[in-house]
Amino acid sequence: MKVKHRRTGKDMKLANAVTFMANERSRLDEAFAGDIIGIHNHGQLQIGDVLTEGEALIFKGIPYFAPELFSRARLRDPMKAKQLEKGLRQLGEEGAVQVFAPLLDNALLIGAVGQLQFEVVEHRLKAEYGVDAVFERAGIQTARWVTCPDANHLNEFVKANAARLAKDVDGNYAYLADSGVNLRLAQERWPKVQFHATREHGQQLG
């Protein structure tokens, strides 16, 4: 069966879809509303993605909340740097954790709303990507996604605050504040810039 992946606009072929009942799985040729099915996925699908037979359907309402805990992953084996980056980016696209790439630093930041997320990511990195890493606090209190209708003004903001800015997995700018005071000062100094505490999953803010 071929379906349209609405986020990318590409056609996908669904093969070997399965349905679940307790711990049993069975191959599925037809599904109905309310059925839970499994589709083999190699990094193509993200939380909130829509698959249709061609209809231009888009669903919203899956929010990302600004993380309150930030860590950096420290490798036990430095030779696994590429696997670590690949694993974190894929987990970030999946929505298991939020991943930020600082503008002036190569070390990816992991943001979460609870400590359990770090433990899940640590386990999955080891089990699925062969990466043994420990997480160390990054000294950041919160993040806000930033937008501005004036592109030139946004560029000025980015240049002036590059040390505190990162991009998320969808390419959005995020301001990283080490305290509430720092965040308020930035908002006061740049009143034309909007600081967002939430965004839709997969959304590219304009």
N, CA, C and O atoms as a DFTB+ gen file, in Angstrom:
824 C
 N C O
     1  1       0.848      -1.193       0.000
     2  2       0.000       0.000       0.000
     3  2       0.881       1.239       0.000
     4  3       1.834       1.330       0.773
     5  1       0.559       2.199      -0.874
     6  2       1.296       3.449      -0.906
     7  2       0.496       4.549      -0.215
     8  3      -0.716       4.658      -0.401
     9  1       1.179       5.355       0.580
    10  2       0.530       6.476       1.260
    11  2       1.377       7.727       1.070
    12  3       2.553       7.653       0.713
    13  1       0.760       8.868       1.314
    14  2       1.464      10.144       1.233
    15  2       1.881      10.575       2.633
    16  3       1.057      10.665       3.543
    17  1       3.182      10.840       2.787
    18  2       3.716      11.356       4.046
    19  2       3.584      12.875       3.990
    20  3       4.344      13.538       3.284
    21  1       2.620      13.431       4.732
    22  2       2.257      14.828       4.564
    23  2       3.385      15.794       4.927
    24  3       3.512      16.837       4.285
    25  1       4.196      15.489       5.919
    26  2       5.253      16.423       6.333
    27  2       6.301      16.599       5.252
    28  3       6.765      17.714       5.018
    29  1       6.683      15.512       4.585
    30  2       7.729      15.580       3.566
    31  2       7.168      15.682       2.149
    32  3       7.875      16.077       1.223
    33  1       5.881      15.319       1.986
    34  2       5.287      15.328       0.663
    35  2       5.681      14.140      -0.192
    36  3       5.388      14.104      -1.387
    37  1       6.349      13.164       0.421
    38  2       6.826      12.005      -0.327
    39  2       5.866      10.821      -0.183
    40  3       5.113      10.720       0.786
    41  1       5.916       9.933      -1.176
    42  2       5.141       8.696      -1.105
    43  2       5.908       7.656      -0.298
    44  3       7.132       7.565      -0.387
    45  1       5.183       6.882       0.484
    46  2       5.778       5.804       1.273
    47  2       5.032       4.517       0.969
    48  3       3.818       4.515       0.762
    49  1       5.772       3.436       0.945
    50  2       5.155       2.125       0.775
    51  2       5.112       1.434       2.121
    52  3       6.145       1.246       2.764
    53  1       3.920       1.056       2.547
    54  2       3.747       0.371       3.823
    55  2       3.719      -1.130       3.576
    56  3       2.870      -1.645       2.849
    57  1       4.658      -1.807       4.192
    58  2       4.711      -3.263       4.058
    59  2       4.850      -3.882       5.447
    60  3       5.498      -3.320       6.329
    61  1       4.245      -5.023       5.621
    62  2       4.353      -5.768       6.880
    63  2       3.833      -4.979       8.079
    64  3       4.435      -5.013       9.152
    65  1       2.715      -4.266       7.901
    66  2       2.075      -3.618       9.050
    67  2       1.534      -4.693       9.981
    68  3       1.050      -5.732       9.532
    69  1       1.620      -4.434      11.279
    70  2       1.166      -5.422      12.258
    71  2       0.212      -4.767      13.239
    72  3       0.234      -3.552      13.436
    73  1      -0.625      -5.592      13.849
    74  2      -1.518      -5.134      14.904
    75  2      -1.142      -5.823      16.203
    76  3      -0.552      -6.903      16.193
    77  1      -1.483      -5.198      17.316
    78  2      -1.073      -5.695      18.625
    79  2      -2.288      -6.090      19.447
    80  3      -3.313      -5.408      19.441
    81  1      -2.155      -7.180      20.139
    82  2      -3.162      -7.612      21.106
    83  2      -2.399      -8.271      22.252
    84  3      -1.880      -9.378      22.110
    85  1      -2.337      -7.576      23.390
    86  2      -1.498      -8.008      24.508
    87  2      -0.058      -8.149      24.007
    88  3       0.499      -7.191      23.470
    89  1       0.550      -9.318      24.171
    90  2       1.927      -9.493      23.693
    91  2       1.987     -10.205      22.350
    92  3       3.056     -10.648      21.930
    93  1       0.845     -10.319      21.670
    94  2       0.799     -10.979      20.372
    95  2       0.776      -9.957      19.243
    96  3       0.182      -8.886      19.369
    97  1       1.431     -10.303      18.137
    98  2       1.421      -9.464      16.947
    99  2       0.933     -10.289      15.770
   100  3       1.249     -11.473      15.656
   101  1       0.168      -9.665      14.904
   102  2      -0.278     -10.362      13.701
   103  2      -0.262      -9.395      12.529
   104  3      -0.525      -8.202      12.685
   105  1       0.051      -9.927      11.349
   106  2       0.132      -9.110      10.140
   107  2      -1.238      -8.571       9.786
   108  3      -2.258      -9.230       9.984
   109  1      -1.238      -7.346       9.253
   110  2      -2.495      -6.643       9.035
   111  2      -2.584      -6.162       7.592
   112  3      -1.631      -5.597       7.056
   113  1      -3.737      -6.391       6.968
   114  2      -3.977      -5.889       5.609
   115  2      -4.998      -4.758       5.603
   116  3      -5.092      -4.011       4.630
   117  1      -5.765      -4.631       6.690
   118  2      -6.796      -3.605       6.749
   119  2      -6.948      -3.165       8.202
   120  3      -6.897      -3.992       9.113
   121  1      -7.133      -1.871       8.417
   122  2      -7.298      -1.350       9.773
   123  2      -8.467      -0.379       9.796
   124  3      -8.858       0.177       8.770
   125  1      -9.017      -0.188      10.997
   126  2     -10.164       0.690      11.177
   127  2      -9.864       1.701      12.275
   128  3      -8.902       1.555      13.029
   129  1     -10.697       2.720      12.351
   130  2     -10.502       3.771      13.358
   131  2     -10.404       3.157      14.750
   132  3     -11.236       2.339      15.143
   133  1      -9.375       3.566      15.489
   134  2      -9.169       3.048      16.842
   135  2      -8.165       1.922      16.927
   136  3      -7.687       1.600      18.014
   137  1      -7.833       1.310      15.784
   138  2      -6.842       0.228      15.789
   139  2      -5.450       0.793      16.045
   140  3      -5.123       1.891      15.596
   141  1      -4.653       0.047      16.755
   142  2      -3.247       0.397      16.978
   143  2      -2.411      -0.527      16.104
   144  3      -2.474      -1.750      16.233
   145  1      -1.629       0.073      15.213
   146  2      -0.830      -0.737      14.308
   147  2       0.635      -0.334      14.406
   148  3       0.970       0.770      14.835
   149  1       1.493      -1.253      13.999
   150  2       2.927      -0.993      13.972
   151  2       3.423      -0.966      12.537
   152  3       3.054      -1.813      11.725
   153  1       4.270       0.022      12.230
   154  2       4.832       0.172      10.892
   155  2       6.343       0.210      11.023
   156  3       6.879       0.944      11.853
   157  1       7.032      -0.577      10.209
   158  2       8.485      -0.543      10.215
   159  2       8.948       0.838       9.782
   160  3       8.507       1.347       8.751
   161  1       9.827       1.443      10.555
   162  2      10.235       2.821      10.311
   163  2      11.723       2.954      10.559
   164  3      12.225       2.542      11.605
   165  1      12.424       3.526       9.603
   166  2      13.866       3.718       9.736
   167  2      14.188       5.207       9.765
   168  3      14.943       5.709       8.932
   169  1      13.604       5.903      10.734
   170  2      13.886       7.321      10.904
   171  2      13.051       8.234      10.031
   172  3      13.278       9.444      10.034
   173  1      12.089       7.703       9.281
   174  2      11.273       8.546       8.412
   175  2      10.144       9.229       9.158
   176  3       9.810      10.377       8.864
   177  1       9.553       8.534      10.124
   178  2       8.367       9.039      10.807
   179  2       8.711       9.691      12.129
   180  3       9.616       9.265      12.846
   181  1       7.954      10.749      12.432
   182  2       8.080      11.441      13.704
   183  2       6.722      11.482      14.382
   184  3       5.693      11.243      13.749
   185  1       6.725      11.788      15.680
   186  2       5.466      11.948      16.404
   187  2       4.639      13.040      15.733
   188  3       5.153      14.118      15.433
   189  1       3.369      12.764      15.499
   190  2       2.489      13.758      14.899
   191  2       2.415      13.715      13.395
   192  3       1.625      14.448      12.801
   193  1       3.226      12.866      12.745
   194  2       3.170      12.768      11.289
   195  2       1.831      12.191      10.832
   196  3       1.202      11.403      11.539
   197  1       1.412      12.602       9.638
   198  2       0.150      12.155       9.070
   199  2       0.425      11.391       7.775
   200  3       1.165      11.859       6.910
   201  1      -0.184      10.205       7.658
   202  2      -0.111       9.407       6.437
   203  2      -1.516       9.332       5.851
   204  3      -2.463       8.975       6.553
   205  1      -1.656       9.665       4.573
   206  2      -2.964       9.621       3.934
   207  2      -2.842       8.931       2.577
   208  3      -1.743       8.608       2.128
   209  1      -3.971       8.713       1.944
   210  2      -3.980       8.163       0.585
   211  2      -3.918       9.285      -0.447
   212  3      -4.222       9.075      -1.621
   213  1      -3.524      10.468      -0.005
   214  2      -3.381      11.606      -0.919
   215  2      -4.061      12.864      -0.425
   216  3      -3.780      13.957      -0.918
   217  1      -4.968      12.724       0.560
   218  2      -5.681      13.890       1.063
   219  2      -4.711      14.835       1.795
   220  3      -3.763      14.385       2.440
   221  1      -4.957      16.127       1.688
   222  2      -4.083      17.133       2.318
   223  2      -4.503      17.370       3.761
   224  3      -4.937      18.465       4.120
   225  1      -4.370      16.342       4.580
   226  2      -4.759      16.442       5.988
   227  2      -3.561      16.796       6.851
   228  3      -2.471      16.256       6.667
   229  1      -3.768      17.704       7.791
   230  2      -2.735      18.060       8.759
   231  2      -3.393      18.166      10.121
   232  3      -4.399      18.861      10.267
   233  1      -2.844      17.491      11.120
   234  2      -3.367      17.553      12.475
   235  2      -2.376      18.317      13.358
   236  3      -1.163      18.137      13.251
   237  1      -2.907      19.156      14.217
   238  2      -2.058      19.876      15.159
   239  2      -2.501      19.553      16.577
   240  3      -3.520      18.899      16.799
   241  1      -1.701      20.035      17.541
   242  2      -2.100      19.835      18.924
   243  2      -1.148      18.980      19.725
   244  3      -1.471      18.599      20.851
   245  1       0.041      18.658      19.172
   246  2       1.048      17.923      19.937
   247  2       2.147      18.919      20.289
   248  3       3.034      19.170      19.473
   249  1       2.101      19.488      21.494
   250  2       3.036      20.570      21.804
   251  2       4.373      20.087      22.349
   252  3       4.473      19.038      22.985
   253  1       5.384      20.883      22.079
   254  2       6.676      20.774      22.747
   255  2       6.695      21.856      23.814
   256  3       6.447      23.023      23.514
   257  1       6.983      21.486      25.047
   258  2       7.115      22.471      26.115
   259  2       8.588      22.806      26.302
   260  3       9.457      21.953      26.119
   261  1       8.862      24.052      26.668
   262  2      10.244      24.456      26.900
   263  2      10.846      23.584      27.996
   264  3      10.277      23.489      29.083
   265  1      11.982      22.948      27.734
   266  2      12.601      22.079      28.747
   267  2      13.099      22.869      29.947
   268  3      13.418      24.053      29.840
   269  1      13.159      22.201      31.081
   270  2      13.631      22.828      32.320
   271  2      14.901      22.171      32.841
   272  3      15.498      22.646      33.807
   273  1      15.311      21.088      32.211
   274  2      16.544      20.395      32.570
   275  2      17.397      20.244      31.314
   276  3      16.895      19.870      30.254
   277  1      18.682      20.536      31.440
   278  2      19.585      20.443      30.299
   279  2      20.841      19.680      30.685
   280  3      21.387      19.851      31.775
   281  1      21.282      18.838      29.768
   282  2      22.502      18.068      30.001
   283  2      23.306      17.970      28.714
   284  3      22.797      18.181      27.614
   285  1      24.586      17.642      28.892
   286  2      25.450      17.278      27.775
   287  2      25.878      15.835      27.972
   288  3      26.117      15.394      29.096
   289  1      25.973      15.111      26.880
   290  2      26.403      13.718      26.957
   291  2      27.926      13.643      26.904
   292  3      28.552      14.226      26.019
   293  1      28.509      12.932      27.845
   294  2      29.965      12.720      27.849
   295  2      30.232      11.259      27.530
   296  3      29.786      10.361      28.244
   297  1      30.966      11.034      26.447
   298  2      31.248       9.681      25.985
   299  2      32.302       8.996      26.851
   300  3      33.287       9.612      27.257
   301  1      32.079       7.723      27.125
   302  2      33.120       6.929      27.774
   303  2      34.171       6.511      26.742
   304  3      35.340       6.317      27.074
   305  1      33.737       6.377      25.492
   306  2      34.637       6.047      24.384
   307  2      34.585       7.179      23.359
   308  3      33.609       7.270      22.614
   309  1      35.600       8.042      23.294
   310  2      35.589       9.192      22.386
   311  2      35.442       8.806      20.909
   312  3      35.056       9.646      20.095
   313  1      35.739       7.564      20.552
   314  2      35.625       7.124      19.166
   315  2      34.169       6.967      18.716
   316  3      33.912       6.721      17.537
   317  1      33.220       7.105      19.637
   318  2      31.805       6.914      19.309
   319  2      31.082       8.246      19.075
   320  3      29.857       8.306      19.175
   321  1      31.825       9.308      18.765
   322  2      31.224      10.641      18.625
   323  2      30.168      10.682      17.520
   324  3      29.107      11.277      17.709
   325  1      30.441      10.063      16.374
   326  2      29.484      10.086      15.273
   327  2      28.210       9.323      15.620
   328  3      27.105       9.755      15.290
   329  1      28.378       8.184      16.288
   330  2      27.203       7.407      16.691
   331  2      26.362       8.178      17.704
   332  3      25.132       8.116      17.681
   333  1      27.043       8.910      18.598
   334  2      26.321       9.704      19.588
   335  2      25.490      10.785      18.907
   336  3      24.312      10.954      19.219
   337  1      26.100      11.513      17.980
   338  2      25.372      12.584      17.290
   339  2      24.193      12.023      16.505
   340  3      23.095      12.577      16.545
   341  1      24.419      10.925      15.792
   342  2      23.333      10.305      15.035
   343  2      22.202       9.869      15.959
   344  3      21.030      10.117      15.676
   345  1      22.558       9.222      17.060
   346  2      21.541       8.741      17.992
   347  2      20.744       9.868      18.606
   348  3      19.518       9.787      18.686
   349  1      21.422      10.927      19.045
   350  2      20.717      12.045      19.675
   351  2      19.800      12.751      18.682
   352  3      18.674      13.116      19.022
   353  1      20.278      12.941      17.467
   354  2      19.444      13.631      16.476
   355  2      18.206      12.806      16.133
   356  3      17.113      13.355      15.990
   357  1      18.374      11.493      16.001
   358  2      17.220      10.658      15.673
   359  2      16.238      10.598      16.842
   360  3      15.026      10.613      16.630
   361  1      16.744      10.531      18.065
   362  2      15.867      10.527      19.231
   363  2      15.165      11.872      19.376
   364  3      14.019      11.937      19.819
   365  1      15.860      12.949      18.998
   366  2      15.243      14.267      19.032
   367  2      14.130      14.397      18.002
   368  3      13.077      14.964      18.295
   369  1      14.354      13.874      16.793
   370  2      13.322      13.905      15.759
   371  2      12.123      13.052      16.160
   372  3      10.977      13.376      15.847
   373  1      12.409      11.966      16.851
   374  2      11.346      11.073      17.305
   375  2      10.521      11.711      18.413
   376  3       9.340      11.397      18.565
   377  1      11.135      12.609      19.192
   378  2      10.425      13.260      20.284
   379  2      10.724      12.678      21.646
   380  3      10.111      13.080      22.635
   381  1      11.663      11.726      21.722
   382  2      12.010      11.134      23.011
   383  2      12.665      12.152      23.933
   384  3      12.574      12.043      25.156
   385  1      13.317      13.131      23.348
   386  2      14.016      14.174      24.093
   387  2      14.165      15.356      23.144
   388  3      14.035      15.196      21.930
   389  1      14.434      16.525      23.679
   390  2      14.672      17.687      22.819
   391  2      16.177      17.899      22.677
   392  3      16.914      17.868      23.662
   393  1      16.621      18.115      21.444
   394  2      18.044      18.241      21.156
   395  2      18.312      19.608      20.537
   396  3      17.617      20.033      19.614
   397  1      19.326      20.286      21.059
   398  2      19.688      21.617      20.585
   399  2      21.153      21.634      20.175
   400  3      22.007      21.061      20.851
   401  1      21.432      22.301      19.055
   402  2      22.805      22.472      18.576
   403  2      23.205      23.928      18.797
   404  3      22.758      24.799      18.051
   405  1      24.044      24.219      19.810
   406  2      24.470      25.604      20.066
   407  2      25.175      26.194      18.854
   408  3      25.891      25.490      18.142
   409  1      24.972      27.490      18.620
   410  2      25.580      28.134      17.461
   411  2      27.095      28.184      17.568
   412  3      27.788      28.122      16.552
   413  1      27.626      28.296      18.800
   414  2      29.064      28.469      18.978
   415  2      29.734      27.283      19.650
   416  3      30.834      27.414      20.187
   417  1      29.082      26.130      19.627
   418  2      29.639      24.953      20.293
   419  2      29.208      23.711      19.517
   420  3      28.071      23.639      19.053
   421  1      30.087      22.751      19.374
   422  2      29.768      21.526      18.633
   423  2      29.060      20.474      19.479
   424  3      28.508      19.515      18.940
   425  1      29.071      20.646      20.814
   426  2      28.474      19.651      21.697
   427  2      26.962      19.840      21.765
   428  3      26.487      20.901      22.170
   429  1      26.204      18.815      21.369
   430  2      24.756      18.905      21.403
   431  2      24.248      18.979      22.840
   432  3      24.803      18.354      23.744
   433  1      23.186      19.751      23.031
   434  2      22.521      19.863      24.325
   435  2      21.251      19.038      24.312
   436  3      20.534      19.010      23.311
   437  1      20.970      18.372      25.408
   438  2      19.750      17.591      25.529
   439  2      18.864      18.275      26.546
   440  3      19.279      18.520      27.679
   441  1      17.635      18.584      26.139
   442  2      16.679      19.236      27.030
   443  2      15.533      18.302      27.352
   444  3      15.077      17.545      26.496
   445  1      15.067      18.358      28.593
   446  2      13.982      17.484      29.028
   447  2      13.133      18.215      30.065
   448  3      13.555      19.218      30.641
   449  1      11.934      17.692      30.290
   450  2      11.069      18.250      31.320
   451  2      11.107      17.394      32.586
   452  3      10.496      17.750      33.594
   453  1      11.819      16.269      32.538
   454  2      11.944      15.407      33.708
   455  2      13.187      14.536      33.617
   456  3      13.652      14.225      32.521
   457  1      13.720      14.146      34.754
   458  2      14.949      13.365      34.810
   459  2      14.809      12.008      34.132
   460  3      15.785      11.475      33.602
   461  1      13.607      11.447      34.146
   462  2      13.391      10.128      33.557
   463  2      13.739      10.113      32.066
   464  3      14.189       9.091      31.548
   465  1      13.533      11.239      31.373
   466  2      13.853      11.287      29.951
   467  2      15.336      11.029      29.699
   468  3      15.694      10.338      28.745
   469  1      16.196      11.581      30.548
   470  2      17.627      11.359      30.389
   471  2      17.971       9.888      30.577
   472  3      18.807       9.340      29.858
   473  1      17.324       9.254      31.544
   474  2      17.593       7.838      31.805
   475  2      17.145       6.976      30.630
   476  3      17.821       6.013      30.268
   477  1      15.993       7.325      30.032
   478  2      15.506       6.583      28.865
   479  2      16.467       6.749      27.695
   480  3      16.798       5.777      27.017
   481  1      16.920       7.994      27.455
   482  2      17.836       8.259      26.344
   483  2      19.166       7.551      26.566
   484  3      19.732       6.991      25.627
   485  1      19.667       7.570      27.783
   486  2      20.927       6.885      28.090
   487  2      20.811       5.399      27.775
   488  3      21.719       4.811      27.189
   489  1      19.692       4.794      28.166
   490  2      19.486       3.361      27.902
   491  2      19.368       3.086      26.405
   492  3      19.952       2.126      25.904
   493  1      18.618       3.919      25.690
   494  2      18.409       3.677      24.265
   495  2      19.683       3.907      23.459
   496  3      19.944       3.193      22.491
   497  1      20.475       4.898      23.853
   498  2      21.748       5.118      23.162
   499  2      22.626       3.872      23.249
   500  3      23.265       3.478      22.273
   501  1      22.646       3.264      24.421
   502  2      23.480       2.081      24.627
   503  2      22.911       0.866      23.903
   504  3      23.650       0.101      23.282
   505  1      21.577       0.691      23.986
   506  2      20.958      -0.502      23.420
   507  2      20.825      -0.439      21.903
   508  3      20.978      -1.459      21.231
   509  1      20.545       0.737      21.353
   510  2      20.231       0.844      19.932
   511  2      21.390       1.386      19.089
   512  3      21.460       1.121      17.889
   513  1      22.289       2.137      19.709
   514  2      23.370       2.760      18.942
   515  2      24.768       2.354      19.420
   516  3      25.774       2.785      18.857
   517  1      24.818       1.524      20.459
   518  2      26.115       1.077      20.966
   519  2      26.940       2.192      21.576
   520  3      28.170       2.142      21.552
   521  1      26.266       3.210      22.131
   522  2      26.949       4.375      22.694
   523  2      26.793       4.385      24.207
   524  3      25.680       4.431      24.730
   525  1      27.916       4.340      24.896
   526  2      27.915       4.393      26.353
   527  2      28.275       5.811      26.777
   528  3      29.419       6.239      26.618
   529  1      27.293       6.544      27.321
   530  2      27.514       7.944      27.676
   531  2      26.877       8.247      29.016
   532  3      25.919       7.592      29.428
   533  1      27.419       9.244      29.689
   534  2      26.837       9.750      30.924
   535  2      26.417      11.191      30.677
   536  3      26.995      11.879      29.836
   537  1      25.419      11.639      31.407
   538  2      24.887      12.980      31.200
   539  2      25.293      13.910      32.339
   540  3      25.156      13.579      33.517
   541  1      25.794      15.078      31.956
   542  2      26.235      16.079      32.926
   543  2      25.415      17.346      32.754
   544  3      25.145      17.770      31.630
   545  1      25.020      17.947      33.861
   546  2      24.200      19.153      33.810
   547  2      24.924      20.270      33.060
   548  3      26.142      20.420      33.164
   549  1      24.148      21.054      32.300
   550  2      24.737      22.073      31.420
   551  2      24.649      23.490      31.970
   552  3      25.150      24.416      31.333
   553  1      24.030      23.691      33.128
   554  2      23.958      25.024      33.705
   555  2      22.962      25.944      33.017
   556  3      23.112      27.165      33.062
   557  1      21.951      25.372      32.382
   558  2      20.912      26.161      31.723
   559  2      19.587      25.873      32.419
   560  3      19.259      24.724      32.713
   561  1      18.829      26.943      32.677
   562  2      17.580      26.772      33.419
   563  2      16.381      26.539      32.512
   564  3      15.511      25.726      32.825
   565  1      16.334      27.244      31.397
   566  2      15.186      27.094      30.505
   567  2      15.545      27.569      29.105
   568  3      16.607      28.147      28.876
   569  1      14.633      27.312      28.176
   570  2      14.824      27.745      26.785
   571  2      13.537      28.383      26.291
   572  3      12.445      28.070      26.765
   573  1      13.688      29.278      25.335
   574  2      12.536      29.879      24.669
   575  2      12.823      29.935      23.169
   576  3      13.888      30.382      22.746
   577  1      11.860      29.475      22.376
   578  2      12.003      29.602      20.938
   579  2      11.746      31.052      20.553
   580  3      10.822      31.678      21.072
   581  1      12.548      31.583      19.657
   582  2      12.443      33.001      19.327
   583  2      12.066      33.203      17.866
   584  3      12.543      32.497      16.977
   585  1      11.199      34.183      17.640
   586  2      10.815      34.592      16.291
   587  2      10.701      36.108      16.260
   588  3      10.609      36.760      17.300
   589  1      10.708      36.651      15.066
   590  2      10.532      38.090      14.884
   591  2      10.033      38.311      13.455
   592  3      10.604      37.760      12.514
   593  1       8.968      39.117      13.279
   594  2       8.468      39.357      11.918
   595  2       9.449      40.141      11.054
   596  3       9.369      40.101       9.826
   597  1      10.376      40.855      11.696
   598  2      11.389      41.622      10.973
   599  2      12.660      40.778      10.874
   600  3      13.365      40.600      11.867
   601  1      12.954      40.259       9.678
   602  2      14.101      39.360       9.494
   603  2      15.420      40.043       9.833
   604  3      16.314      39.413      10.399
   605  1      15.553      41.316       9.496
   606  2      16.792      42.041       9.798
   607  2      16.992      42.198      11.293
   608  3      18.107      42.059      11.797
   609  1      15.912      42.486      12.000
   610  2      16.002      42.626      13.452
   611  2      16.351      41.285      14.100
   612  3      17.120      41.233      15.061
   613  1      15.777      40.200      13.563
   614  2      16.097      38.868      14.088
   615  2      17.580      38.558      13.874
   616  3      18.229      37.988      14.752
   617  1      18.113      38.931      12.719
   618  2      19.542      38.718      12.461
   619  2      20.402      39.498      13.453
   620  3      21.429      38.994      13.908
   621  1      19.996      40.715      13.792
   622  2      20.722      41.507      14.789
   623  2      20.693      40.808      16.150
   624  3      21.700      40.746      16.855
   625  1      19.517      40.283      16.502
   626  2      19.377      39.562      17.765
   627  2      20.282      38.335      17.796
   628  3      20.933      38.064      18.805
   629  1      20.321      37.597      16.691
   630  2      21.148      36.385      16.610
   631  2      22.631      36.735      16.764
   632  3      23.353      36.054      17.492
   633  1      23.087      37.790      16.086
   634  2      24.490      38.191      16.180
   635  2      24.854      38.621      17.598
   636  3      25.930      38.289      18.094
   637  1      23.961      39.355      18.245
   638  2      24.245      39.873      19.582
   639  2      24.171      38.795      20.655
   640  3      24.776      38.938      21.718
   641  1      23.431      37.713      20.389
   642  2      23.212      36.688      21.412
   643  2      23.661      35.299      20.966
   644  3      23.161      34.297      21.478
   645  1      24.583      35.225      20.032
   646  2      24.999      33.937      19.474
   647  2      25.459      32.959      20.545
   648  3      25.247      31.753      20.417
   649  1      26.092      33.473      21.608
   650  2      26.604      32.593      22.668
   651  2      25.486      31.919      23.452
   652  3      25.724      30.922      24.133
   653  1      24.275      32.449      23.365
   654  2      23.150      31.884      24.118
   655  2      22.094      31.266      23.204
   656  3      21.004      30.921      23.661
   657  1      22.406      31.127      21.937
   658  2      21.423      30.604      20.994
   659  2      21.813      29.218      20.474
   660  3      22.989      28.872      20.367
   661  1      20.786      28.454      20.162
   662  2      20.975      27.124      19.574
   663  2      19.851      26.901      18.572
   664  3      18.875      27.650      18.540
   665  1      19.999      25.868      17.759
   666  2      18.925      25.465      16.856
   667  2      18.415      24.090      17.269
   668  3      19.192      23.215      17.652
   669  1      17.097      23.914      17.186
   670  2      16.528      22.611      17.533
   671  2      16.507      21.711      16.295
   672  3      17.021      22.090      15.242
   673  1      15.920      20.530      16.419
   674  2      15.966      19.558      15.329
   675  2      15.191      20.007      14.097
   676  3      15.388      19.464      13.010
   677  1      14.307      21.000      14.257
   678  2      13.543      21.512      13.126
   679  2      14.102      22.820      12.587
   680  3      13.493      23.455      11.726
   681  1      15.280      23.228      13.103
   682  2      15.935      24.426      12.593
   683  2      15.470      25.723      13.210
   684  3      15.803      26.796      12.706
   685  1      14.700      25.657      14.299
   686  2      14.229      26.863      14.971
   687  2      15.276      27.391      15.949
   688  3      15.973      26.611      16.599
   689  1      15.386      28.715      16.052
   690  2      16.276      29.313      17.038
   691  2      15.670      29.185      18.438
   692  3      14.468      29.370      18.627
   693  1      16.518      28.869      19.402
   694  2      16.092      28.805      20.792
   695  2      17.087      29.590      21.654
   696  3      18.301      29.434      21.524
   697  1      16.551      30.427      22.528
   698  2      17.377      31.199      23.458
   699  2      17.541      30.383      24.734
   700  3      16.550      29.956      25.328
   701  1      18.780      30.163      25.158
   702  2      19.079      29.343      26.326
   703  2      19.431      30.265      27.488
   704  3      20.442      30.966      27.440
   705  1      18.608      30.268      28.521
   706  2      18.790      31.168      29.665
   707  2      19.286      30.387      30.872
   708  3      18.763      29.321      31.197
   709  1      20.316      30.939      31.539
   710  2      20.825      30.256      32.731
   711  2      20.059      30.639      33.993
   712  3      20.299      30.074      35.060
   713  1      19.134      31.600      33.876
   714  2      18.309      31.992      35.021
   715  2      17.082      32.734      34.513
   716  3      17.040      33.182      33.367
   717  1      16.083      32.856      35.385
   718  2      14.893      33.611      35.029
   719  2      15.197      35.083      34.821
   720  3      14.578      35.741      33.985
   721  1      16.150      35.597      35.584
   722  2      16.541      37.000      35.454
   723  2      17.143      37.252      34.075
   724  3      16.824      38.246      33.423
   725  1      18.004      36.355      33.643
   726  2      18.624      36.483      32.325
   727  2      17.568      36.495      31.225
   728  3      17.664      37.281      30.283
   729  1      16.566      35.636      31.337
   730  2      15.506      35.582      30.338
   731  2      14.711      36.883      30.315
   732  3      14.418      37.410      29.242
   733  1      14.358      37.408      31.497
   734  2      13.586      38.655      31.553
   735  2      14.370      39.821      30.968
   736  3      13.803      40.664      30.272
   737  1      15.667      39.875      31.244
   738  2      16.493      40.949      30.694
   739  2      16.533      40.887      29.169
   740  3      16.460      41.916      28.498
   741  1      16.648      39.688      28.633
   742  2      16.668      39.539      27.178
   743  2      15.344      39.985      26.574
   744  3      15.324      40.624      25.522
   745  1      14.245      39.655      27.229
   746  2      12.929      40.055      26.724
   747  2      12.762      41.572      26.772
   748  3      12.153      42.160      25.878
   749  1      13.305      42.209      27.821
   750  2      13.205      43.667      27.949
   751  2      14.089      44.381      26.931
   752  3      13.709      45.421      26.392
   753  1      15.278      43.816      26.667
   754  2      16.205      44.455      25.733
   755  2      15.776      44.287      24.277
   756  3      16.126      45.104      23.425
   757  1      15.022      43.233      23.999
   758  2      14.612      42.954      22.628
   759  2      13.091      42.811      22.564
   760  3      12.582      41.710      22.353
   761  1      12.367      43.910      22.745
   762  2      10.896      43.826      22.810
   763  2      10.234      43.382      21.502
   764  3       9.103      42.897      21.528
   765  1      10.909      43.537      20.364
   766  2      10.319      43.129      19.095
   767  2      10.439      41.623      18.858
   768  3       9.763      41.064      17.995
   769  1      11.304      40.981      19.630
   770  2      11.499      39.536      19.483
   771  2      10.507      38.796      20.378
   772  3      10.329      39.149      21.543
   773  1       9.870      37.782      19.831
   774  2       8.910      36.991      20.593
   775  2       9.594      35.749      21.153
   776  3      10.307      35.043      20.441
   777  1       9.366      35.495      22.438
   778  2       9.954      34.356      23.134
   779  2       8.824      33.365      23.432
   780  3       7.915      33.670      24.204
   781  1       8.884      32.173      22.816
   782  2       7.796      31.197      22.920
   783  2       8.152      30.073      23.888
   784  3       9.236      29.495      23.813
   785  1       7.225      29.771      24.798
   786  2       7.431      28.688      25.762
   787  2       7.004      27.333      25.211
   788  3       7.371      26.299      25.770
   789  1       6.234      27.320      24.122
   790  2       5.799      26.062      23.496
   791  2       5.850      26.218      21.976
   792  3       5.886      27.328      21.444
   793  1       5.853      25.082      21.304
   794  2       5.693      25.050      19.855
   795  2       5.119      23.700      19.483
   796  3       5.178      22.750      20.264
   797  1       4.562      23.622      18.284
   798  2       4.018      22.361      17.810
   799  2       5.166      21.418      17.413
   800  3       6.215      21.856      16.941
   801  1       4.942      20.141      17.612
   802  2       5.931      19.143      17.218
   803  2       6.134      19.191      15.706
   804  3       5.167      19.134      14.947
   805  1       7.394      19.296      15.265
   806  2       7.690      19.345      13.854
   807  2       7.488      20.703      13.205
   808  3       7.673      20.844      11.996
   809  1       7.108      21.707      13.993
   810  2       6.788      23.021      13.441
   811  2       8.066      23.831      13.187
   812  3       8.979      23.858      14.012
   813  1       8.102      24.478      12.039
   814  2       9.160      25.436      11.744
   815  2       8.593      26.815      11.940
   816  3       7.763      27.276      11.157
   817  1       9.046      27.479      12.995
   818  2       8.501      28.789      13.335
   819  2       8.969      29.833      12.324
   820  3      10.131      29.847      11.919
   821  1       8.041      30.709      11.925
   822  2       8.392      31.746      10.962
   823  2       8.637      33.077      11.636
   824  3       8.944      34.062      10.964
